[in-house]
Every structure is written in structure tokens, then in C-alpha cells.
Amino acid sequence: MEVRETRSGLLLAEETAAPRQIRDALKKIDPDLILGQEVDSAWSCTIWKLLLRRGDQPAVWLTDWREDLTDPRSRPRPLSFGIVEEAWALRKGSRRPHVEDPTRANEEMVARQDEKDEEETIALSRETTRRAQTLSPIHRSRALYLSRAKARREGRV
């Protein structure tokens, strides 16, 4: 039994199923839907993909079955009938916004994430440089502070 959270925050318990049952359910939605699988190298597990066959052209990617469907780097989910519900929501005529070209949308999302990562790196670099210029890497003792203050009072520094 797999428990997942929907976009609205509702927790759903899903029963896992065999890939054959899922494929049969997908064929009822659209006979051209394909359930594919691939090894995700980042998480070292199988990721399930939903593909659409269009005649003699290569199959078109629709979505991956992940914890966060909008993030291509999130952890893959185990196969369940939730992917059938996702396929049902992705069909034409549903109320969910439809992405015309999922490959381009995915590339744009990766580009946005890369820009965000670069901005965070630059900000971290600026902070490190600022701290290196203003703070000493060596701990200064109270005695050293007092001896320097005494030298300033006496006018030696």
C-alpha cells in the first residue's frame, strides 16, 4: 500500500498492482498509451513512464511517475493505479492545463532550475568573499584585544 499526497493536500492510499493490470487499464483510456520503464540512475530504481504512440513515429513522452510530477529530479513512485488516474487527467478535454510539447516544457524547467542553482552559487560565493574580507580566519583572544586597545591608548599604534 502506497500513501501519496495530492496537489490539494489530500492523502490517498493506493494499492500497488502488476504492470499488466495497469497496461490494460491504460488501453481502456486510449489504445495508443504505452507504459514504459527505465532505470533512474539518480535514485537507482525503476521509473515508470507514460508514452503515447502516434502511428509510425516514435512514442511521445507524456509524464514520469514521480513524487512531484513537475520535478524531473524527484524520487520515483512505485507503480500503482494512480498513474492511470494521471493518464485520465492528461487526456484531451480534461480541465487540467495541457502542455503542448512536454519535451520543451521539461527543457525550460531544467533551464530555470539551472539558473536558480547558479544564482545560489553566486550568492554563496559573494557571502564567502565578504566574510573572508571582514572576518579573520584565526580566533583572536581577549588578551590580544586588550593589548591592542592599550597600545592604541598609549598612541603606539
Buried (B, 14 or more C-beta within 10 A) or exposed (E): EBEBEEEEEEEEEBEEBEEEEBEEBBEEBBEBBBBEEEEBEEEEEEBBBBBBBEEEEEBBBBBBBBEEBEEBEBEBBBBBBBBBBBBBEBEEEEEEEEEEEBEEEBEEBEEEEEEEEEEEEEEEEEEEEEEEEEEEEEEEEEEEEEEEEEEEEEEEE
